[in-house]
Amino acid sequence: MPRIATLRPQAGGGSRPRPRRGGGMLMARALGARKTAWLAAALVWALTANGVAAEDWPTRQPIRVIAPASAGSTSDIMARIVFEQVGRQLGQTVVVENRGGAGTTTGMAAVAKSAPDGYTILVNSTSYVVVASTYAKLPYDPYDDMAGIALLAHFPFVVATSRKYKTLADLVTAGRTQPASLSSGSVGIGSSGHLAIERFLHATKFRATLVPFRGAPEAVTELAAGRLDMYAGVLPNVLELAKAGEINLVAVMSPRRSSLVPDMPTTLEAGYPDADYNFWMGSYLPAKTPRPIIERLNAEVAKALQDDGLKTKIAQLGGEIETMSVGQFNDFIAKERAVNAEIVQLIGYQPQ
């Protein structure tokens, strides 16, 4: 039979309840049950909120895509052609915003600090992993503040020279017989281009004086004028001048030949297996974005990259499309980050 409270007379003529035994324990149990129910409700709410966000995404416009480089750069062009196609697939407006500066870290910080709702996307080159080793301090955490969506394409670097060098052998011979007399253009100290040329020089065992430029057009202009001996960069930056005979292309710095210059040997084929450099473009979101949104975008990007018109545009840029799952891409990022950290250590570069 349940125990109930009884009333006993009080001095003032009234009565007060006499607590039953174990009341404190029952109160604790009640509070514990209430707390458990509250936590369960909160968990359900959180899961439902993420589920709704992912299921309903995208429900508002526009989707903002940040290219952390200037207009006309490879990052900018890829952001536009890939995500405008993704926007058409989703029936959404896509706005590309150029946020260059500080070796692409200005744009990356903007994305890292944005709301993790799938409406702010980053498109960046290998710089995404390079800056973790070349910058002493960043306005965001390069390891934990962003998550990969998808790899977009690889863009082979090439070694371009002034007209006095006809082959890679000519360049290497000159570099070895005239120590430190050659000059090499570099777009940004500590950038992907800088690491690429340093890796090449280390593998071919000669030194060159690095001349920094603000952009590829300036470096290529100096190359064509004969005031610069060599430069390493993506094909679109040098191909037209090479076709016009104003500069020479002597090697592809990738594991395989480029379809744009199929007769040009790779550095591996030329006998320098450690002179290659992997330059690529990828897309990213803030790290706390719900996984279903990341997976959805990965699928939409993969679909966009199968569009024939988009394939043609990327091929004209010298790009080679490769698709990966979200997990595969993030594994790829980790490996590339380690490779570039090794190059930084190899050349003795001190983070700035």
N, C-alpha and C positions, 0 to 999 in steps of 0.2 A: 504494500500500500504506500503511495507517495506520502512523504513527510511534508506537512504544511506549517506555516507560521501561525502561532497562537498569540492572542492578545493578553496582556497582563495589566492589572491596574497600575496607574502611575499616581505619584503624589498629588498631582494637580487634578486628579479625577479622570484624566484621560487614559488612553491605552496606547502602547507602541508595539509594533510587531517584534517578536523575538526571532532573530534570524535562525534559519535551520542550519544544521551542521553541514560543513562542506560548501558553504555559499561562495567562499573565495575561489575554490577550485572550479565550481560551476561557472563563475564569472570569467575566470581565465579561459575556460574551455569555450565560452561564448565569444570572448574577444578573439581567441585563436581561430575559431571557425569563421568569424567575420573577416579577419585579416586574410585567411586563405581564400575566401570567396572573392574578396576585393582583388587579390593578386591574380586569381583565375580570370576575373572579368577584365582586368588590365591586359593580361596576356591575350585573351580573345580579341579585345579591342585592337591591340597592336597588330596581331596577325591579320585581322580583318582590314585594318587601315592599309597595311602593306599590300594585301591582296587586292583591295579595291583600287589602290593607286596603280598597281601593275596591270590589273585587268582592264581598267578604264583608260590607261595611258595610250596615246595622247588624247586629252580632251580639250586642251586649250592651245592657242597659237600665240606667237610663233615658237618654233624650236630654234634656239640660238646655237650656232656653231662658231667656236672661236678658233681662228688660225693665228698662232702666236708669231707671225712674221708679216712682212709687207705684202701689199697687193701685187699679184703677179708671181709670187714665189711658188714653189712646188706645193708647199703646205696649203697656201691659199687656193690654188687651182684644184687640188684634190678635195679640199673641204667643200668647194662649190659643186664640182661635178658629181661627187659621190653622194653628198647629203641632199642636194637638190633632187636627185633621183629617189633617194629614200623618202623625201618629203612628198613626192608625187605618189609613191606607193602607199603612204599613210594618209594622203589627202590633207597634209599639213603644210603651212608656210614655213620655210626655213630661211633664216637670216644669218649670213656669214659676217662675222665681225673680225677685223684685223686688230690684234692687240700685240704688236711687236714690242721688242725691247728687252734688254738684259738677257740676251742669249735665249730667248723664248720663255724665260721664267715669268715674265709679267703676265702673259696670257695663261700660262699654266696655273699661276696663283689665283687668277680670276676664276678659273673653273674649279679648282680645289676648294675654294671658299664659297662657291655657289650652293644653292639649295639642291639636295640630292633627289631631285624629282624627275630626272630624265629630260629636262628642258634646256640644259646647258651642256654642250658637248665640246670636247677638244679634239682637234686634228693636229698631230705634230709628227715630226720626223724622228730620226734616231736621237735627236737632242733630248727627247723625253727621258732617255736613260743616261745620256752623257752628263747632264748637269749634276746628277747625284755625286759625281766624282770630281767635277771641275769647279764647283762652287762650295766655298767653306760654309756659307750660311744662306739658306733659302727661306722665302716667306711662306713656305708650306713644307710638309713632310713628303719628300719624293718617294717614300716607300709605302706610306699608309694612307695618304689623302686622296688618291685616285685609283680607279680600277679600269683595266682594259676592256674595251668592247670587242674590237676586231682589228686584225691586221688588214691593211688595204692593199699594199703592193710594195715590191722591192724596186729600187731605182739604182741601177749600177753607176758607181763612180767611174770616171775615166781619168787617165793621166793625159793632160793636154800640154803641149810645148810650143815654144816659138818655132818659126820655120827652119831654124838652123839645125834642129834635131829631127831626123827622119824616122828613127826607130827608138824603141826603149833601150836597146843596146847602146845607141849613140848617146843618149842622155846619161845612162849609168857610167859609161866610160868617161864622159866629160866630168861628171861629178866626182869620180874617184881620182882622176888625174889632176883636177884643179880643185883641191879641197876648199870647201866653204865659199867658192867663188860664184856658184850658181844661186839664183834667187827663186823663191817659190811663193806664190800668192796664197793667202789664207784668209778666209772670210770669218773673222772673229777668233781671237785667241781662246782656246778651250772649247771651240765648237766641234761639230762632227767633221767638218772639212779639215780643221787643224789636226785632229787625231788621225784622220785618214792619211794625210801627207806625212805626218811623223811616223806612222806605222810603215809607210812605203819607204821612207828614207832609212829607217832602221833595218828593214829587210834587205835593201839594196846596198847597204853599207857605204853611204856617202852622206855628207852634210850639205845643207843649203841654208841660205839666209832667208828667214821667213819674213814676208812683207804683208802686214795686215791690211785688209780692205773692208769697207763697210758692206759691200755687196758683191755678188758675182760679176755683174756687168763691168764694174770698175777693174776688177782683176783681169777679166778676159780682154778688155780694151788694151791694157798694158801688155798683155801677152801678144796680142796681134801687132802691137807697135814695136815689139822686140825688146822692150824694156824689162821684161820679166821672162825667166827661162821656163818655168813650169807652173802648173796649177792642177789641182784635183777637185773635181766637182761632178754634178749630175750631168748627163748627156744634153738635156735641153739647153743648158747654159752655154754650151760650146759647139753644138752640132752645126749650126748654120755657118759660123765662121770657118769651121773645118771644111765644110762643103765648098765654101768660097775660096779655099786655099790660103786663108790668112793665118791659120794656125794648124798644127798637126795633132792628131790623136794617136797615141802610141801603145796604149794598153787599157784593158777593162779591169777594174779592181773588184771583180766579183767572181764567184766560183764558176760561172758559166758565161758564155758570150752573150752579147746583146743582140736582139733581133734588128735593132736599128743600124748596127755596124757589125754584121755577121762575120766579116773577114778579119776583124780586129782580135788578136789573141788576148787571153787573160794574163794577168801577172803570173798565175800558176803555170800556164803553158809556156811562159817566157822564162821559167826557171826560178821564180821567186814565190814559193808557196805561202810565205807569211806576209805578203805585201797586199793582201786583199782587205777590203773593208765593206761591211754590210750596212747599206743605207736603206731605210725603209720608212713607210708612213703607217701610222696607226691611229685609232680613235679611242677616246676615253671619257669617263664620267666620274663625278665625285664618288668616293669609295663607299659611302653609305646609301647609295642608290639601291632600291630593292632589286634583288637578283633577277626576278622575272622581267623587269624593264631592261636590264642589261642583256638578258638572253633574247628578248624580243628584238632589240636593236641589232644584236649580232646576226640574227636571222634575216633582218631587213637589209643589212649591209651585204650579206652574202648573196641575197637575191639581186640587189642593185648591181653587184659586180658581175652578174651573169648577163646583164643587158648588153646587147651587141653594140649599141651606140657608145655606151660608157667604156666598153672594152677597147673600142677604137681610139677614143680620146686618151685613155691611159697608155695605150701602146705608142701613141704619137709623142707622149712625154718620155718614152723610154721605160715606162713602168712594166713590171711583170707581176700580174695579180696572183695572190695566194690567199686562200681563205683558211681560217682556223676557228675552232670552237672557242668559247670564252676561256675555258681551262687551258687549252693549248696555247692561246695567245699570252696569257699571264705567265705561263712557264717560259715562253719565248722571251718575254720582257725580262724575266729574272736572269736568263742566260746572257742576253745582250748587255744587261747592266754589268754583269761580271766581266764580260769580254772587254768592255770599254774601261772598266776600272783597272784591268790589267794593262791596257795601253797607257793609261795615265801614269801608272806606276812605272812602267817600262821607260817612258820618256822623261821621267822625273818632274812632271808638271806639278806645281804647287797650287792647290785650290785657292782661288781669289775670293 
